[in-house]
Amino acid sequence: LRFPYADFVPATTNTSYLYNDRGLFAGTTKNQFYAPVTFPVGVTLTNIAANLIAATSAGDSSVLTLRRMNASTDGTTVGTLTFTGSSWQNISAGLSQVVSSSMAFNCNFAGEAGTSGSLTAQGPGLSYFEVSYTMPSYERTY
């Protein structure tokens, strides 16, 4: 399943950010963005991938975290991708999470413009993220 950058909303009303035809770019400090994600019940999440840029300045970073939510905490981290490179890259990590009917998920994008401190379409940024999964087998044995 692929989720575009337009699914993300800022964590607060005073968050600086930029949307354009390429992606979501974080502002001049560490900014948080959230997107709810829904998966079919019974599948096993096997991989998370994202197209990220961090920019060229020291201290810039792009971090994408998939969380399984619950009522009493900020959730449990299922997978995290961290990138500090200066060009758009696809990065990925393996997962192992079976989805039950009681689970809810969200994805957090945290972009931090370190020493550059400027809001540009050069990063830190997110173009999309995607999650791969496998379906349970419903074969009958005799």
RAURVEN-V693878 format. One line per field, one symbol per residue. phi: phi as a letter, one per 40 degrees, with the letter a starting at -180 (. if undefined). psi: psi as a letter, one per 40 degrees, with the letter a starting at -180 (. if undefined). burial: + if it has 24 or more other ideal C-beta (glycine too) atoms within 12 Angstrom, else -. A space follows every 10 residues. Layout:
BEGIN
phi = ???
psi = ???
burial = ???
END
This chain:
BEGIN
phi = .bbcdcccbc cbcbccabba cbibbcccbc bbbbbcbbbc cgcbcbabaa bbbbhbccgc abbbbcbcca cbbchbccab bbbbcbbcbc baacbaaccb cccbbabbbb bbccccfbcb cbhcabcaba bcabcccbcb bb
psi = hhhideeiii dieehhihha edahhiaeah iiiihiihii heihhdihii hiidaeihei ihhhhhihii deaeihhdih hhheieihih iiiiighhhi eeiiiihhhh hhhbedfihi feiiihdiii hiiiiiheih i.
burial = +-+-+-++-+ +---+++++- --++++++++ +++++-+-+- --+-++++++ +++++----+ +++++++++- -------+++ ++++---+-- +-+-+-+-+- --+-++++++ +++--+--++ -+++++++++ +++------- --
END
